[in-house]
Amino acid sequence: MVIVVGILLVSWGGPAASAFWSTVSSSNFAAAKADTVNPGAKPVAVVGTAGSVTVTWTASTTAAGRSATGYSIARYASATGGTRVPAAGTCAGTVAALSCTDTAPTGTWYYAVTPMLSLWQGSESLRSTATAVDATAPGAPTVNAPTYVIATTAANITATGTAEANSSVLLTVTDAGSLHSVTKTVTANGAGAWTASALNLSTLNDGLVTYSARATDAAGNTGAAGSDTSTKDVIAPTVTGVQLSNGGSLPGRIERDDLVTLTFSEPLDASAICSAWTSDTATQTLNGNSQVLVSVSSSDNLTVTSSGCSTLKYGTVALVGDYETSGSMTFSGSGSNASVLQWNPVARTLTLTLGTMSGSGNTVAQNPAAAKFTPASGLTDIAGNPIAPAQFTSPTTSRF
């Protein structure tokens, strides 16, 4: 009679008390021999980045030399006792290999390996040495970018901010639609301050520019982004019009209430015109008693000074006519007779109204002519782009 060789697996007393049984002879008087799964080998755990832990161990066998078919990996918060937490990542479930990578939360962890043979398992291994895991991402950095990127600064921009101390900060600067980008990696100092200098944003389009910074700590955790914005404007303002207007009763002759209107291609920085002007959106005016003094030279060049602002940048208007005959003349006055200088950011006009005249003008009416204007050095648009101090000739003719 032939007895079929077979294997009988018997488990009792819980998973750790498993036994393996097999026949040891094919004779009619075959005997049965018990076999057991050996305990798992003590693993080695090595911390990687961003909460990853690589766990390795040596293979386990039964007492009879049969290889384990898989391993169950767990971690504990203490060297002994405590709650068993099944490992995650590639360590989850039954692992056929001899290594895997866990994704662990922040804390100190001790790893253990339990060998498996089919539905049976051996004893859990001794626990690994303590493994300190930092899986906490740093907070979003603060970012401080310049308000404007202009022609003279676009190739050398500096952004600053704060982040987790000693973290690596990746700064990405993009234009609208992220059509172009510039990146730079810097390191925050021990106090958390960081500086990204010499950023060349010349290739970015004009308009909104976004600065996005992410911090990565020493453990490899990368946090959320912090951001700030700039406006890129590299187009310099220009003079587009010089208009002389008769505001009095004598067309072609210079007198009180006559006007000089300068028009620009875009709004100027009001404070660059008059240091006392503070708004770039509201109309700004100088009209106090004797506050604005207009001078017309013997060569019919008009200039302006004012006691209403410590620094006034106007320029020179060439009237291109023979309006002055007494050597020079001035216009000032008080009350409703005062000279007035007014900036209108919506219309983009700088308008000068002449006050009471001192001196005498030509009694002969002048013909319309193309007046000219040379801007003062230092006039800029709101972004800070300077206007070229070159003389502009009006494309149309006008007169007082």
Backbone hydrogen bonds, N-H to C=O, Kabsch-Sander energy under -0.5 kcal/mol:
donor,donor_aa,acceptor,acceptor_aa,energy
3,I,26,S,-0.7
4,V,2,V,-0.5
8,L,21,W,-1.8
9,L,7,I,-0.5
10,V,8,L,-0.5
10,V,19,A,-1.2
12,W,17,A,-0.9
17,A,14,G,-1.7
18,S,15,P,-0.8
18,S,121,Q,-0.6
19,A,10,V,-1.9
20,F,35,D,-6.5
21,W,8,L,-1.5
22,S,33,K,-1.9
23,T,6,G,-1.3
24,V,31,A,-2.0
30,A,27,S,-1.8
33,K,22,S,-2.5
35,D,20,F,-5.5
38,N,36,T,-0.5
38,N,61,T,-2.1
40,G,123,S,-2.3
41,A,58,T,-0.5
44,V,56,T,-2.7
46,V,54,T,-2.5
48,G,52,S,-3.9
50,A,219,A,-3.1
51,G,134,D,-0.6
52,S,49,T,-1.5
53,V,102,D,-2.3
54,T,46,V,-2.9
55,V,53,V,-0.6
55,V,100,C,-2.8
56,T,44,V,-2.4
57,W,98,L,-1.9
62,T,66,R,-2.6
63,A,36,T,-2.7
65,G,62,T,-1.8
68,A,60,S,-2.6
69,T,116,M,-2.3
70,G,116,M,-1.4
71,Y,95,V,-1.6
72,S,114,T,-2.9
73,I,71,Y,-0.5
73,I,91,C,-0.6
73,I,93,G,-0.6
74,A,112,A,-2.2
75,R,85,V,-2.6
76,Y,110,Y,-2.4
85,V,75,R,-2.3
87,A,73,I,-2.2
90,T,101,T,-1.8
91,C,88,A,-2.0
91,C,101,T,-0.7
92,A,89,G,-1.1
95,V,71,Y,-3.1
95,V,93,G,-0.5
96,A,94,T,-0.5
100,C,55,V,-1.9
102,D,53,V,-3.2
102,D,100,C,-0.5
104,A,51,G,-2.9
104,A,102,D,-0.7
107,G,133,V,-2.2
109,W,107,G,-0.5
109,W,131,T,-2.9
110,Y,76,Y,-2.4
112,A,74,A,-2.5
114,T,72,S,-2.4
116,M,70,G,-3.3
117,L,120,W,-4.0
120,W,117,L,-2.7
121,Q,15,P,-0.6
122,G,115,P,-2.5
125,S,113,V,-2.4
128,S,111,Y,-2.7
131,T,109,W,-2.1
132,A,130,A,-0.5
133,V,107,G,-3.4
133,V,131,T,-0.5
135,A,133,V,-0.6
137,A,135,A,-0.6
142,T,162,T,-2.3
144,N,160,T,-3.4
145,A,143,V,-0.5
149,V,231,T,-2.5
150,I,148,Y,-0.5
153,T,150,I,-1.3
154,A,150,I,-2.1
156,N,153,T,-2.4
157,I,199,L,-2.8
159,A,196,A,-2.6
160,T,144,N,-2.1
161,G,194,W,-1.7
162,T,142,T,-0.6
163,A,192,G,-2.3
166,N,189,N,-1.5
167,S,164,E,-2.2
168,S,216,T,-2.8
169,V,186,V,-3.4
170,L,168,S,-0.5
170,L,214,R,-2.8
171,L,169,V,-0.7
171,L,184,K,-3.1
172,T,170,L,-0.5
172,T,212,S,-3.0
173,V,182,V,-3.4
174,T,210,T,-2.4
175,D,180,H,-1.5
176,A,208,L,-0.6
178,S,175,D,-2.5
179,L,176,A,-0.8
182,V,173,V,-2.4
184,K,171,L,-2.2
186,V,169,V,-2.5
188,A,167,S,-2.7
189,N,193,A,-2.6
192,G,189,N,-2.1
194,W,161,G,-2.5
196,A,159,A,-3.3
197,S,195,T,-0.6
199,L,157,I,-2.9
200,N,198,A,-0.6
201,L,154,A,-3.2
201,L,199,L,-0.9
204,L,201,L,-1.2
207,G,232,K,-2.2
209,V,230,S,-2.8
210,T,174,T,-2.7
211,Y,228,D,-3.2
212,S,172,T,-2.8
212,S,210,T,-0.5
213,A,226,G,-3.0
214,R,170,L,-1.9
216,T,168,S,-2.7
217,D,221,N,-2.2
220,G,217,D,-2.0
223,G,215,A,-2.4
224,A,138,P,-0.5
226,G,213,A,-2.4
228,D,211,Y,-1.6
230,S,209,V,-2.6
231,T,147,T,-2.0
232,K,207,G,-3.4
232,K,230,S,-0.5
233,D,149,V,-3.0
233,D,231,T,-0.6
236,A,234,V,-0.6
240,T,263,T,-3.0
241,G,263,T,-1.5
243,Q,261,T,-2.6
245,S,259,L,-2.6
247,G,245,S,-0.7
253,R,250,L,-2.0
257,D,354,L,-2.9
258,D,255,E,-1.7
259,L,245,S,-2.4
260,V,352,L,-2.2
261,T,243,Q,-3.0
262,L,260,V,-0.5
262,L,350,L,-2.4
263,T,241,G,-2.4
264,F,348,R,-2.2
265,S,238,T,-2.5
269,D,380,T,-2.6
270,A,268,L,-0.7
272,A,269,D,-1.3
273,I,269,D,-0.9
273,I,270,A,-0.8
274,C,270,A,-2.3
275,S,311,T,-2.2
277,W,274,C,-2.0
284,Q,343,W,-2.1
286,L,341,L,-2.7
290,S,333,G,-3.3
291,Q,288,G,-2.0
292,V,288,G,-0.5
293,L,291,Q,-0.5
293,L,305,T,-2.8
294,V,292,V,-0.5
294,V,331,F,-2.5
295,S,303,T,-2.5
296,V,329,M,-2.8
297,S,301,N,-2.2
298,S,327,G,-0.5
300,D,297,S,-2.0
302,L,317,V,-3.2
303,T,295,S,-2.4
305,T,293,L,-2.3
307,S,291,Q,-1.9
308,G,291,Q,-0.7
313,K,273,I,-3.0
314,Y,312,L,-0.6
316,T,374,T,-2.2
317,V,302,L,-2.5
318,A,316,T,-0.6
318,A,372,K,-2.4
319,L,300,D,-2.4
319,L,317,V,-0.8
323,Y,321,G,-0.9
325,T,360,S,-1.4
326,S,360,S,-0.9
329,M,296,V,-1.9
330,T,358,S,-2.1
331,F,294,V,-2.2
332,S,356,T,-2.2
337,N,334,S,-2.1
338,A,335,G,-1.4
340,V,353,T,-2.3
341,L,286,L,-2.3
342,Q,351,T,-2.6
343,W,284,Q,-2.8
344,N,349,T,-2.7
348,R,344,N,-1.6
349,T,344,N,-1.6
350,L,262,L,-2.5
351,T,342,Q,-3.0
351,T,349,T,-0.6
352,L,260,V,-2.8
353,T,340,V,-3.0
353,T,351,T,-0.5
354,L,258,D,-2.7
354,L,352,L,-0.5
356,T,332,S,-1.4
356,T,337,N,-1.8
358,S,330,T,-3.2
362,N,323,Y,-2.3
365,A,363,T,-0.5
366,Q,252,G,-2.5
369,A,398,S,-2.3
371,A,369,A,-1.1
372,K,318,A,-2.2
373,F,392,F,-2.6
374,T,316,T,-2.7
376,A,314,Y,-1.2
379,L,376,A,-1.2
381,D,385,N,-2.1
382,I,267,P,-1.1
384,G,381,D,-0.8
387,I,379,L,-3.0
388,A,237,P,-0.6
390,A,388,A,-0.9
392,F,373,F,-3.1
394,S,371,A,-2.8
394,S,392,F,-0.5
398,S,369,A,-2.4
399,R,244,L,-0.8
